[in-house]
């Protein structure tokens, strides 16, 4: 996840951890979105 200066880093990582715990993200070397439809929704809201 790239940091764009919009959200504090701790908030970003807390959100990533929660999404990974809920099964929405996969954490390997980086984070990846599990569900392609969820990814499309996230990208459309940028």
C-alpha distance matrix in Angstrom:
0.0 3.8 6.5 9.3 11.9 12.5 11.6 12.6 10.3 12.5 12.3 8.6 9.1 12.4 11.2 8.9 12.1 14.4 12.9 13.1 16.6 17.6 16.9 14.4 11.6 12.4 11.2 12.6 11.3 7.8 7.1 9.1 10.9 14.5 16.5 16.6 18.2 15.6 13.0 15.6 16.2 12.6 12.6 16.2 15.5 13.4
3.8 0.0 3.8 6.3 9.2 10.5 10.7 11.8 10.0 13.2 13.2 9.8 11.2 14.5 13.5 12.0 15.2 17.4 16.2 16.8 20.1 21.1 20.5 17.9 15.3 16.2 14.8 15.8 14.0 10.7 10.8 12.6 14.2 17.9 19.6 19.2 20.6 18.2 15.3 17.3 17.8 14.2 13.4 16.7 15.9 13.1
6.5 3.8 0.0 3.8 5.7 7.5 7.7 8.6 7.4 11.0 11.1 8.4 10.5 13.6 13.1 12.6 15.6 17.6 17.1 18.1 21.0 22.2 22.2 19.6 17.4 18.6 17.1 18.4 16.6 13.5 13.4 15.5 16.9 20.6 22.1 21.9 22.9 20.1 17.7 19.5 19.4 15.6 15.3 18.1 16.5 13.6
9.3 6.3 3.8 0.0 3.8 5.5 7.5 9.5 9.8 13.4 12.8 10.7 13.5 16.2 15.2 15.2 18.5 20.1 19.3 20.8 23.8 24.4 24.6 21.7 19.8 21.4 20.3 21.8 20.0 16.8 16.4 18.0 18.8 22.6 23.6 23.0 23.5 20.9 18.4 19.6 19.3 15.7 14.8 17.0 15.3 11.9
11.9 9.2 5.7 3.8 0.0 3.8 5.8 7.2 8.6 12.0 11.7 10.7 13.6 15.9 15.5 16.3 19.2 20.6 20.5 22.2 24.7 25.6 26.2 23.6 21.9 23.6 22.3 23.9 22.2 19.2 18.8 20.7 21.5 25.2 26.2 26.0 26.3 23.4 21.3 22.5 21.7 18.1 17.7 19.6 17.3 14.2
12.5 10.5 7.5 5.5 3.8 0.0 3.8 6.9 9.2 11.9 10.4 9.7 13.3 14.8 13.9 15.2 18.3 19.0 18.9 21.1 23.4 23.8 24.8 22.0 20.9 23.1 22.3 24.4 23.3 20.0 18.8 20.4 20.5 24.1 24.7 24.5 24.3 21.3 19.7 20.7 19.4 15.9 16.0 17.4 14.6 12.0
11.6 10.7 7.7 7.5 5.8 3.8 0.0 3.8 6.3 8.4 6.7 6.5 10.1 11.2 10.7 12.5 15.1 15.9 16.3 18.5 20.5 21.1 22.4 20.0 18.9 21.2 20.2 22.6 21.8 18.6 17.2 19.2 19.3 22.7 23.6 24.0 23.9 20.6 19.3 20.9 19.4 15.8 16.7 18.4 15.5 13.5
12.6 11.8 8.6 9.5 7.2 6.9 3.8 0.0 3.8 5.6 5.4 6.4 8.9 10.1 11.0 12.6 14.5 15.7 16.9 18.6 20.3 21.6 23.0 21.1 19.7 21.6 20.1 22.3 21.3 18.6 17.7 20.2 20.8 24.0 25.4 26.2 26.4 23.0 21.8 23.8 22.4 18.7 19.8 21.9 19.0 17.1
10.3 10.0 7.4 9.8 8.6 9.2 6.3 3.8 0.0 3.8 5.4 5.1 6.3 8.6 9.9 10.6 12.3 14.3 15.4 16.4 18.3 20.1 21.2 19.5 17.6 18.9 17.0 19.0 17.8 15.3 14.8 17.8 18.9 22.1 23.9 24.9 25.6 22.2 20.8 23.3 22.3 18.6 19.6 22.2 19.9 17.9
12.5 13.2 11.0 13.4 12.0 11.9 8.4 5.6 3.8 0.0 3.8 5.4 5.3 6.1 8.6 9.9 10.5 12.3 14.3 15.3 16.4 18.4 20.0 19.0 17.3 18.7 16.8 19.2 18.6 16.4 15.6 18.6 19.5 22.2 24.2 25.7 26.3 22.7 21.8 24.6 23.3 19.8 21.4 23.9 21.4 20.0
12.3 13.2 11.1 12.8 11.7 10.4 6.7 5.4 5.4 3.8 0.0 3.8 5.5 5.1 6.2 8.6 9.9 10.6 12.3 14.2 15.3 16.6 18.5 17.1 16.1 18.2 17.0 19.8 19.7 17.0 15.4 17.9 18.0 20.7 22.2 23.7 23.8 20.1 19.6 22.1 20.4 17.0 19.0 21.1 18.3 17.3
8.6 9.8 8.4 10.7 10.7 9.7 6.5 6.4 5.1 5.4 3.8 0.0 3.8 5.5 5.2 6.2 8.7 10.0 10.7 12.3 14.3 15.5 16.6 14.8 13.3 15.3 14.2 16.9 16.7 13.6 12.0 14.4 14.7 17.8 19.4 20.6 21.0 17.5 16.5 19.1 17.9 14.3 16.0 18.6 16.3 15.0
9.1 11.2 10.5 13.5 13.6 13.3 10.1 8.9 6.3 5.3 5.5 3.8 0.0 3.8 5.3 4.9 6.0 8.5 9.8 10.3 12.1 14.1 15.2 14.1 12.2 13.5 11.8 14.4 14.4 11.9 10.6 13.6 14.5 17.1 19.3 21.0 21.9 18.4 17.5 20.7 19.8 16.4 18.2 21.1 19.1 18.1
12.4 14.5 13.6 16.2 15.9 14.8 11.2 10.1 8.6 6.1 5.1 5.5 3.8 0.0 3.8 5.5 5.1 6.2 8.7 9.9 10.6 12.4 14.4 13.7 12.7 14.5 13.4 16.5 17.1 14.8 12.9 15.4 15.6 17.7 19.6 21.7 22.2 18.5 18.4 21.5 20.1 17.0 19.4 21.9 19.6 19.2
11.2 13.5 13.1 15.2 15.5 13.9 10.7 11.0 9.9 8.6 6.2 5.2 5.3 3.8 0.0 3.8 5.4 5.1 6.2 8.5 9.9 10.6 12.4 11.0 10.5 13.1 12.9 16.3 17.2 14.4 11.7 13.5 12.9 15.1 16.5 18.5 18.7 14.9 15.0 17.9 16.3 13.3 16.0 18.4 16.2 16.1
8.9 12.0 12.6 15.2 16.3 15.2 12.5 12.6 10.6 9.9 8.6 6.2 4.9 5.5 3.8 0.0 3.8 5.5 5.1 6.1 8.5 9.9 10.6 9.2 7.5 9.6 9.1 12.5 13.5 10.7 8.0 10.1 10.2 12.5 14.5 16.5 17.4 13.9 13.5 16.9 16.1 13.0 15.4 18.3 16.8 16.5
12.1 15.2 15.6 18.5 19.2 18.3 15.1 14.5 12.3 10.5 9.9 8.7 6.0 5.1 5.4 3.8 0.0 3.8 5.5 5.1 6.1 8.7 9.9 9.9 8.5 9.9 9.0 12.5 14.0 12.1 9.7 12.0 12.3 13.7 16.1 18.7 19.7 16.3 16.3 19.9 19.0 16.3 18.9 21.7 20.2 20.2
14.4 17.4 17.6 20.1 20.6 19.0 15.9 15.7 14.3 12.3 10.6 10.0 8.5 6.2 5.1 5.5 3.8 0.0 3.8 5.4 5.0 6.2 8.7 8.8 9.0 11.3 11.6 15.3 17.2 15.1 12.1 13.5 12.7 13.6 15.3 18.2 18.5 15.0 15.9 19.2 17.7 15.5 18.6 20.9 19.2 19.8
12.9 16.2 17.1 19.3 20.5 18.9 16.3 16.9 15.4 14.3 12.3 10.7 9.8 8.7 6.2 5.1 5.5 3.8 0.0 3.8 5.4 5.1 6.3 5.2 5.8 8.9 10.1 13.9 16.0 13.5 10.1 10.5 9.1 10.1 11.6 14.4 14.8 11.3 12.2 15.6 14.4 12.4 15.5 17.9 16.7 17.5
13.1 16.8 18.1 20.8 22.2 21.1 18.5 18.6 16.4 15.3 14.2 12.3 10.3 9.9 8.5 6.1 5.1 5.4 3.8 0.0 3.8 5.4 5.1 5.6 4.4 6.0 7.0 10.8 13.4 11.5 8.5 9.3 8.8 9.2 11.7 14.8 16.0 13.0 13.5 17.2 16.8 14.8 17.5 20.3 19.6 20.1
16.6 20.1 21.0 23.8 24.7 23.4 20.5 20.3 18.3 16.4 15.3 14.3 12.1 10.6 9.9 8.5 6.1 5.0 5.4 3.8 0.0 3.8 5.4 7.6 7.8 9.1 10.0 13.4 16.3 14.9 12.1 13.0 12.2 11.9 14.0 17.5 18.3 15.3 16.5 20.0 19.2 17.6 20.6 23.1 22.1 22.9
17.6 21.1 22.2 24.4 25.6 23.8 21.1 21.6 20.1 18.4 16.6 15.5 14.1 12.4 10.6 9.9 8.7 6.2 5.1 5.4 3.8 0.0 3.8 5.7 7.8 10.1 12.1 15.6 18.6 16.8 13.5 13.3 11.5 10.7 11.9 15.5 15.7 12.8 14.7 18.0 16.8 15.8 19.1 21.1 20.2 21.7
16.9 20.5 22.2 24.6 26.2 24.8 22.4 23.0 21.2 20.0 18.5 16.6 15.2 14.4 12.4 10.6 9.9 8.7 6.3 5.1 5.4 3.8 0.0 3.8 5.6 7.2 10.1 13.3 16.5 14.9 11.6 10.8 9.0 7.4 9.1 12.8 13.8 11.4 13.0 16.4 16.0 15.2 18.1 20.4 20.2 21.5
14.4 17.9 19.6 21.7 23.6 22.0 20.0 21.1 19.5 19.0 17.1 14.8 14.1 13.7 11.0 9.2 9.9 8.8 5.2 5.6 7.6 5.7 3.8 0.0 3.8 7.0 10.1 13.3 16.1 13.7 10.1 8.7 6.0 5.4 6.7 10.0 10.8 8.0 9.3 12.8 12.4 11.4 14.3 16.6 16.5 17.8
11.6 15.3 17.4 19.8 21.9 20.9 18.9 19.7 17.6 17.3 16.1 13.3 12.2 12.7 10.5 7.5 8.5 9.0 5.8 4.4 7.8 7.8 5.6 3.8 0.0 3.8 6.4 9.7 12.3 9.9 6.3 5.5 4.5 5.2 8.1 10.7 12.5 9.9 9.7 13.5 13.9 12.1 14.4 17.3 17.3 17.8
12.4 16.2 18.6 21.4 23.6 23.1 21.2 21.6 18.9 18.7 18.2 15.3 13.5 14.5 13.1 9.6 9.9 11.3 8.9 6.0 9.1 10.1 7.2 7.0 3.8 0.0 3.8 6.4 9.5 8.2 5.6 5.1 6.2 6.1 9.9 12.3 14.8 12.9 12.2 16.0 16.9 15.2 16.9 20.2 20.5 20.6
11.2 14.8 17.1 20.3 22.3 22.3 20.2 20.1 17.0 16.8 17.0 14.2 11.8 13.4 12.9 9.1 9.0 11.6 10.1 7.0 10.0 12.1 10.1 10.1 6.4 3.8 0.0 3.8 6.5 5.7 4.5 6.5 8.9 9.8 13.4 15.5 18.1 15.9 14.8 18.6 19.5 17.2 18.6 22.1 22.1 21.7
12.6 15.8 18.4 21.8 23.9 24.4 22.6 22.3 19.0 19.2 19.8 16.9 14.4 16.5 16.3 12.5 12.5 15.3 13.9 10.8 13.4 15.6 13.3 13.3 9.7 6.4 3.8 0.0 3.8 5.2 6.3 7.9 11.1 11.8 15.6 17.1 20.2 18.5 16.9 20.5 22.0 19.8 20.6 24.3 24.6 23.9
11.3 14.0 16.6 20.0 22.2 23.3 21.8 21.3 17.8 18.6 19.7 16.7 14.4 17.1 17.2 13.5 14.0 17.2 16.0 13.4 16.3 18.6 16.5 16.1 12.3 9.5 6.5 3.8 0.0 3.8 7.0 9.3 13.0 14.5 18.0 19.1 22.1 20.4 18.3 21.6 23.2 20.6 21.0 24.8 25.1 23.7
7.8 10.7 13.5 16.8 19.2 20.0 18.6 18.6 15.3 16.4 17.0 13.6 11.9 14.8 14.4 10.7 12.1 15.1 13.5 11.5 14.9 16.8 14.9 13.7 9.9 8.2 5.7 5.2 3.8 0.0 3.8 6.6 10.2 12.5 15.7 16.5 19.3 17.3 15.0 18.4 19.8 17.0 17.3 21.1 21.3 20.0
7.1 10.8 13.4 16.4 18.8 18.8 17.2 17.7 14.8 15.6 15.4 12.0 10.6 12.9 11.7 8.0 9.7 12.1 10.1 8.5 12.1 13.5 11.6 10.1 6.3 5.6 4.5 6.3 7.0 3.8 0.0 3.8 6.8 9.3 12.5 13.6 16.1 13.8 11.9 15.5 16.5 13.9 14.8 18.4 18.5 17.7
9.1 12.6 15.5 18.0 20.7 20.4 19.2 20.2 17.8 18.6 17.9 14.4 13.6 15.4 13.5 10.1 12.0 13.5 10.5 9.3 13.0 13.3 10.8 8.7 5.5 5.1 6.5 7.9 9.3 6.6 3.8 0.0 3.8 6.3 9.2 10.0 12.9 11.1 9.1 12.6 14.2 12.2 12.9 16.5 17.2 16.8
10.9 14.2 16.9 18.8 21.5 20.5 19.3 20.8 18.9 19.5 18.0 14.7 14.5 15.6 12.9 10.2 12.3 12.7 9.1 8.8 12.2 11.5 9.0 6.0 4.5 6.2 8.9 11.1 13.0 10.2 6.8 3.8 0.0 3.8 5.8 7.0 9.4 7.4 6.0 9.8 11.0 9.6 11.0 14.1 14.9 15.3
14.5 17.9 20.6 22.6 25.2 24.1 22.7 24.0 22.1 22.2 20.7 17.8 17.1 17.7 15.1 12.5 13.7 13.6 10.1 9.2 11.9 10.7 7.4 5.4 5.2 6.1 9.8 11.8 14.5 12.5 9.3 6.3 3.8 0.0 3.8 6.5 9.0 7.9 7.9 11.2 12.5 12.1 13.8 16.4 17.4 18.4
16.5 19.6 22.1 23.6 26.2 24.7 23.6 25.4 23.9 24.2 22.2 19.4 19.3 19.6 16.5 14.5 16.1 15.3 11.6 11.7 14.0 11.9 9.1 6.7 8.1 9.9 13.4 15.6 18.0 15.7 12.5 9.2 5.8 3.8 0.0 3.8 5.5 5.2 6.3 8.8 10.0 10.6 12.4 14.4 15.8 17.4
16.6 19.2 21.9 23.0 26.0 24.5 24.0 26.2 24.9 25.7 23.7 20.6 21.0 21.7 18.5 16.5 18.7 18.2 14.4 14.8 17.5 15.5 12.8 10.0 10.7 12.3 15.5 17.1 19.1 16.5 13.6 10.0 7.0 6.5 3.8 0.0 3.8 5.4 5.0 6.3 8.7 9.8 10.5 12.3 14.5 15.9
18.2 20.6 22.9 23.5 26.3 24.3 23.9 26.4 25.6 26.3 23.8 21.0 21.9 22.2 18.7 17.4 19.7 18.5 14.8 16.0 18.3 15.7 13.8 10.8 12.5 14.8 18.1 20.2 22.1 19.3 16.1 12.9 9.4 9.0 5.5 3.8 0.0 3.8 5.3 5.0 6.2 8.6 9.9 10.5 12.6 14.9
15.6 18.2 20.1 20.9 23.4 21.3 20.6 23.0 22.2 22.7 20.1 17.5 18.4 18.5 14.9 13.9 16.3 15.0 11.3 13.0 15.3 12.8 11.4 8.0 9.9 12.9 15.9 18.5 20.4 17.3 13.8 11.1 7.4 7.9 5.2 5.4 3.8 0.0 3.8 5.5 5.0 6.1 8.6 9.8 10.8 13.0
13.0 15.3 17.7 18.4 21.3 19.7 19.3 21.8 20.8 21.8 19.6 16.5 17.5 18.4 15.0 13.5 16.3 15.9 12.2 13.5 16.5 14.7 13.0 9.3 9.7 12.2 14.8 16.9 18.3 15.0 11.9 9.1 6.0 7.9 6.3 5.0 5.3 3.8 0.0 3.8 5.4 5.1 6.1 8.5 10.1 11.3
15.6 17.3 19.5 19.6 22.5 20.7 20.9 23.8 23.3 24.6 22.1 19.1 20.7 21.5 17.9 16.9 19.9 19.2 15.6 17.2 20.0 18.0 16.4 12.8 13.5 16.0 18.6 20.5 21.6 18.4 15.5 12.6 9.8 11.2 8.8 6.3 5.0 5.5 3.8 0.0 3.8 5.5 5.2 6.1 8.8 10.4
16.2 17.8 19.4 19.3 21.7 19.4 19.4 22.4 22.3 23.3 20.4 17.9 19.8 20.1 16.3 16.1 19.0 17.7 14.4 16.8 19.2 16.8 16.0 12.4 13.9 16.9 19.5 22.0 23.2 19.8 16.5 14.2 11.0 12.5 10.0 8.7 6.2 5.0 5.4 3.8 0.0 3.8 5.5 5.1 6.4 9.2
12.6 14.2 15.6 15.7 18.1 15.9 15.8 18.7 18.6 19.8 17.0 14.3 16.4 17.0 13.3 13.0 16.3 15.5 12.4 14.8 17.6 15.8 15.2 11.4 12.1 15.2 17.2 19.8 20.6 17.0 13.9 12.2 9.6 12.1 10.6 9.8 8.6 6.1 5.1 5.5 3.8 0.0 3.8 5.5 5.4 7.0
12.6 13.4 15.3 14.8 17.7 16.0 16.7 19.8 19.6 21.4 19.0 16.0 18.2 19.4 16.0 15.4 18.9 18.6 15.5 17.5 20.6 19.1 18.1 14.3 14.4 16.9 18.6 20.6 21.0 17.3 14.8 12.9 11.0 13.8 12.4 10.5 9.9 8.6 6.1 5.2 5.5 3.8 0.0 3.8 5.4 5.6
16.2 16.7 18.1 17.0 19.6 17.4 18.4 21.9 22.2 23.9 21.1 18.6 21.1 21.9 18.4 18.3 21.7 20.9 17.9 20.3 23.1 21.1 20.4 16.6 17.3 20.2 22.1 24.3 24.8 21.1 18.4 16.5 14.1 16.4 14.4 12.3 10.5 9.8 8.5 6.1 5.1 5.5 3.8 0.0 3.8 5.6
15.5 15.9 16.5 15.3 17.3 14.6 15.5 19.0 19.9 21.4 18.3 16.3 19.1 19.6 16.2 16.8 20.2 19.2 16.7 19.6 22.1 20.2 20.2 16.5 17.3 20.5 22.1 24.6 25.1 21.3 18.5 17.2 14.9 17.4 15.8 14.5 12.6 10.8 10.1 8.8 6.4 5.4 5.4 3.8 0.0 3.8
13.4 13.1 13.6 11.9 14.2 12.0 13.5 17.1 17.9 20.0 17.3 15.0 18.1 19.2 16.1 16.5 20.2 19.8 17.5 20.1 22.9 21.7 21.5 17.8 17.8 20.6 21.7 23.9 23.7 20.0 17.7 16.8 15.3 18.4 17.4 15.9 14.9 13.0 11.3 10.4 9.2 7.0 5.6 5.6 3.8 0.0
